[in-house]
Amino acid sequence: MHLAYPAVLSALLFCTGLYGVLARRNAILVLMSVELMLNAVNLNLVAFDVWLSKTARDTLHSGQALTLFTIAIAAAEIGIGLAIVLAVYRARGTSDIDKLRDSAEPHGPEGATVTADEKAEATA
């Protein structure tokens, strides 16, 4: 198989993942798009490793080894990411990224900060 086929497929997967990261509002779909981008990179690593191993007989297959490390890091990332999304969903009731914009300090109308008395009333 020629190198262009997996490279084009990898580019299409990466562009699909990039579109998902930029266009989606749901945090879980953004995480899925990041995983799609990582899988596109893994496909590229393995394809170039196979292509380069055809020229040299004594290779270490470093592309495939790097792919295994990337898969392990991606598994840890998705586990931590889903835990954070679930904790935020339980606290806020939504996983919409636009609604989770300001988590540190609530603001009143027209960007004015809320006073301590208003904070106490809001939490009560």
HELIX and SHEET records of a PDB file:
HELIX    1   1 ALA A    4  ALA A   23  1                                  20    
HELIX    2   2 ALA A   27  SER A   53  1                                  27    
HELIX    3   3 SER A   62  ARG A   92  1                                  31    
HELIX    4   4 ASP A   98  LEU A  100  5                                   3    
HELIX    5   5 PRO A  109  GLY A  111  5                                   3    
HELIX    6   6 ALA A  116  THR A  123  1                                   8    
END                                                                             
